[in-house]
């Protein structure tokens, strides 16, 4: 991949692209969510932003990278990371869902699944490989008890 393309191939870029696609679809979507979407959408966007900020803060305290494709220096297993192996990506999906509701773009709902699939294939699998190489059985134990997106096993 060319350096420029690799530089923009980051989760916030994909999130922005999906929100942009949701906006385009909102122009042709029938209004479905109405007042509920105008209230719940912004609430989900704020919840997602707070979740993202909290996860980034936890990683900063542990002095490990939040940048995909970089080697981690710590395995995050407590706090938000005890509920999700990927709270930042979960936050991105919540933000996207909120944006879709806010835009009243029912036709854009499949973009949430597209985003989750893309993040898993382009970022999460590689990150899990890096974590396995760096932390071995400790990562395996955490992965066995914590779901990739949300919840304990």
Secondary structure by P-SEA (a helix, b strand, c coil): ccaaaaaaccaaaaaaaaaaaaaaaaaccccccaaaaaaaaaaaaaaaaaaaaaaaaaaaaaccccccccccccccccccccccccaaaaaaaaaaaaaaaaaccccccaaaaaaaaaaaaacaaaaaaaaaaacaaaaaaaaaccccccccc
